[in-house]
Amino acid sequence: MSDMGNYASYFSTGMKIGVGIPMPNSEVFLDWAVIYEVDEDLVTLQLSRDHLPVGVSLHVGQIVDLRGGRDDAAYSCRAIIVIEGRASFVLVRLIGEIVTDELREFYRVDAFLPIKYFLSREQNPDVLNKEWQTRRQKRLDEELLRKQQLWDVTFIAENADLPPERRQKPLADETEELDTSWDTIIPLAASISGGGIRIVAHQHFEEEEYVPLEIMVPSTPRRIVEAIGRVVFVNRNLAVAGDRESYNVALKFVFIDERDRDAIVNHIANIQLKRIRQLREHFALREGIDNPNDRGGNVKTHWETIVDNLMFLTILSVIIVMLFIYFRGYVTNHPKGEIEETFENGIRTFIQKKAR
């Protein structure tokens, strides 16, 4: 679905969309923008801010993710920045396919994640939905209270004249996780997507059983995803050794907040980007070692060959000259034997007699 005509049906002038900007630490900064103009696959965006936060930047050739939605259907598409305009205006070219939320559920990745799953006797979906909403709201209230306490501490002057016992220790970081119950949770090998998760569990579940879940997504800040999953597949795992039986359990998310689903999808995208970069660096290094085809390498090898040949010829010439001088001196000045001297004396006497 990469036709230019299809883009116009998803992105139109005046539409408000989300923009995912990749960061150097492999995270994604989420912002929003308004479509100022559309020309086939070229889209002019007016960002929501004139200046991006520290660590977030836009440049020509950068890939961003555009997200929109209408008629209760959300979708996304990749785009490349073509021109950085004045102020908050950016011109991008749509280069990817339109991916709907339904397709996003099939994007998955294998990773180790801290996961809590619970056995629930309650299997009524309506009751479970209410319990899930209550737990989620309670967690949101606790997070809001923690942030409020952080702001209260921030407004207290550092040199306030307060006795030590009344001074409240400031939090080290706004993203610090205060829930210590996760410290003892061992991450599980999981295959996760925006639509569900597959884990290896020691507990046997029945198909169609509802299971409350808590998943820690290691984003920035860390996010606790609360969801209700329904078992769609279960079988015994014979590959895992141990005294306890293990089972492959696949669950589909039945109740999950869309922001939590987005956090999972973004985490999957970040992991995939990291793995692609690692593979690219690995193969680039191997290609540089196995196939040194760059011009500088060829020039260096050529001159090294010439120098080696010249050195070999020089040494060979010196050896030949030394051997010639040695044998020439040997022939001219070598000591004569008794037979040779007698023969030469006889020849010399014969010549002298003939001369007389």
PyMOL commands that set and color helices and strands:
alter all, ss='L'
color gray80, all
select helices_A, chain A and resi 4-10+101-104+125-155+164-166+180-182+258-290+295-333+338-355
alter helices_A, ss='H'
color red, helices_A
select strands_A, chain A and resi 16-22+28-39+42-47+63-70+73-84+89-94+99-100+108-113+115-117+188-193+196-201+210-217+223-237+246-256
alter strands_A, ss='S'
color yellow, strands_A
deselect
rebuild
show_as cartoon
